Amino acid sequence: MVFNEPDEKAVLERFFDHIKEAKPTVMVTYNGDFFDWPFVETRASQLGIDMYREIGFRKNSEDIYYSNYSAHMDAFAWVKRDSYLPQGSQGLKAVTTAKLGYDPDELDPELMTKFVYCPSSSYLEVTDSAFQDMPWRNHKSWQSTQFPTPWLRTTYT
């Protein structure tokens, strides 16, 4: 989904609305307990939004984010505890390569910058053509997965 919002507050409100609409039973992050959730919570607070009241997530006494209605799994906690990867090899890209067996492609920063200034319909057209050429689509774990083009062209506003 692509949403173009006028400012940061609107982005956070849209994110929280999406969570409320989707009602996920599990939320998976990578270092979410120590980066993503604290960042979102701090920015929301600075903009007058209470993340706990909006989506029910907050930090417990062990600095772990949780909710009564949705489990939060921080995959980085598993990597640190069970992956047996050396300290410098625990980033998301390194873990994907070591544990899933493929080297993920990264989007070109120049291409990402263009997405900021284009309407969501243009973004989806560019994403659709870029998506078709991404090498990771040929990985065995993706070969049985269907990604129909109309889904990529759907705009939610």
C-alpha positions as CSV (number, residue, x, y, z in Angstrom):
1,M,0.0,0.0,0.0
2,V,1.1,3.5,-0.7
3,F,-0.1,6.5,1.2
4,N,1.0,10.1,0.4
5,E,0.4,12.1,3.5
6,P,0.9,15.9,4.0
7,D,3.0,15.7,7.1
8,E,4.6,13.4,9.7
9,K,1.5,13.5,12.0
10,A,-0.7,12.4,9.2
11,V,1.7,9.5,8.4
12,L,1.6,8.3,12.0
13,E,-2.2,8.6,12.2
14,R,-2.5,6.7,8.9
15,F,-0.1,4.0,10.3
16,F,-2.1,3.7,13.5
17,D,-5.4,3.6,11.5
18,H,-4.0,0.8,9.3
19,I,-3.1,-1.2,12.4
20,K,-6.5,-0.7,13.8
21,E,-8.1,-1.8,10.5
22,A,-5.9,-4.8,9.9
23,K,-6.1,-6.0,13.5
24,P,-2.9,-8.1,13.3
25,T,-2.5,-10.9,15.7
26,V,1.3,-10.9,15.3
27,M,3.6,-8.0,14.5
28,V,7.2,-8.9,13.5
29,T,10.0,-6.3,13.6
30,Y,13.8,-6.5,13.3
31,N,15.2,-4.6,16.3
32,G,11.7,-3.1,16.9
33,D,12.0,-3.1,20.6
34,F,15.0,-0.9,20.6
35,F,14.6,1.2,17.4
36,D,11.2,1.1,15.6
37,W,8.8,1.1,18.4
38,P,10.7,3.7,20.5
39,F,11.1,5.9,17.5
40,V,7.4,5.7,16.5
41,E,6.3,6.2,20.2
42,T,8.6,9.2,20.7
43,R,7.6,10.9,17.4
44,A,3.9,10.3,18.1
45,S,4.3,11.7,21.6
46,Q,6.0,14.8,20.3
47,L,3.1,15.3,17.9
48,G,0.5,14.9,20.6
49,I,-0.5,11.3,19.9
50,D,-0.6,8.6,22.5
51,M,0.6,5.3,20.8
52,Y,-0.8,3.1,23.6
53,R,-4.3,4.7,23.3
54,E,-4.2,4.5,19.6
55,I,-2.9,0.9,19.0
56,G,-2.4,-0.6,22.4
57,F,1.4,-1.1,22.2
58,R,3.7,0.0,25.0
59,K,7.0,-0.9,26.7
60,N,7.0,-3.2,29.7
61,S,9.4,-3.2,32.6
62,E,11.9,-5.2,30.5
63,D,11.9,-2.6,27.7
64,I,10.0,-5.0,25.4
65,Y,7.0,-3.6,23.5
66,Y,3.8,-5.6,23.9
67,S,0.1,-5.4,23.4
68,N,-2.8,-7.2,25.0
69,Y,-4.3,-8.0,21.6
70,S,-1.3,-8.6,19.3
71,A,1.9,-10.4,19.9
72,H,5.1,-8.6,19.0
73,M,8.0,-10.7,17.8
74,D,11.4,-8.9,17.5
75,A,13.3,-11.1,15.2
76,F,16.6,-9.4,16.2
77,A,16.1,-10.9,19.8
78,W,16.1,-14.4,18.2
79,V,19.2,-13.6,16.1
80,K,21.1,-12.4,19.2
81,R,20.1,-15.4,21.2
82,D,20.0,-18.3,18.8
83,S,21.6,-17.6,15.5
84,Y,25.3,-18.1,16.5
85,L,26.3,-15.4,14.1
86,P,29.2,-13.3,15.0
87,Q,28.5,-9.8,16.5
88,G,29.2,-7.9,13.3
89,S,27.0,-10.2,11.2
90,Q,23.7,-9.7,12.9
91,G,22.3,-6.9,10.6
92,L,19.2,-7.7,8.7
93,K,20.9,-8.2,5.3
94,A,23.6,-10.4,6.8
95,V,21.1,-12.5,8.6
96,T,19.0,-12.9,5.4
97,T,22.0,-14.0,3.5
98,A,23.2,-16.5,6.2
99,K,19.9,-17.9,7.4
100,L,17.7,-17.7,4.3
101,G,20.4,-18.4,1.8
102,Y,20.1,-15.4,-0.5
103,D,21.5,-12.0,-0.8
104,P,18.7,-9.4,-0.8
105,D,18.8,-6.6,-3.3
106,E,18.5,-3.0,-1.9
107,L,16.6,-0.3,-3.7
108,D,18.7,2.4,-5.3
109,P,18.6,5.5,-3.0
110,E,18.2,7.7,-6.2
111,L,15.1,5.7,-7.1
112,M,13.7,6.0,-3.6
113,T,14.2,9.7,-3.7
114,K,12.0,10.0,-6.8
115,F,9.2,8.2,-5.0
116,V,8.9,11.0,-2.5
117,Y,7.9,13.5,-5.2
118,C,5.6,11.4,-7.3
119,P,1.9,10.5,-6.9
120,S,1.2,7.1,-5.6
121,S,-0.1,5.9,-9.0
122,S,3.3,6.8,-10.6
123,Y,5.1,5.1,-7.7
124,L,3.2,1.9,-8.3
125,E,3.9,1.9,-12.0
126,V,7.7,2.4,-11.3
127,T,7.5,-0.2,-8.5
128,D,5.7,-2.7,-10.8
129,S,8.4,-2.5,-13.4
130,A,11.2,-2.6,-10.9
131,F,9.5,-5.5,-9.1
132,Q,9.4,-7.6,-12.2
133,D,13.2,-7.3,-12.6
134,M,14.3,-7.9,-9.0
135,P,16.6,-11.0,-8.8
136,W,15.1,-12.1,-5.5
137,R,11.9,-13.0,-7.3
138,N,13.8,-15.9,-8.8
139,H,14.8,-17.3,-5.4
140,K,13.2,-20.7,-4.7
141,S,11.1,-19.4,-1.7
142,W,9.4,-16.9,-4.0
143,Q,8.9,-19.1,-7.1
144,S,5.6,-20.5,-5.8
145,T,4.3,-17.1,-4.6
146,Q,2.0,-15.3,-6.9
147,F,2.3,-11.5,-7.1
148,P,-0.3,-10.3,-9.6
149,T,0.4,-7.0,-11.3
150,P,-3.1,-5.6,-10.5
151,W,-2.3,-5.9,-6.8
152,L,0.7,-3.6,-7.3
153,R,-1.4,-1.1,-9.1
154,T,-4.0,-0.9,-6.4
155,T,-4.0,2.5,-4.8
156,Y,-5.4,3.0,-1.3
157,T,-6.2,6.6,-0.5
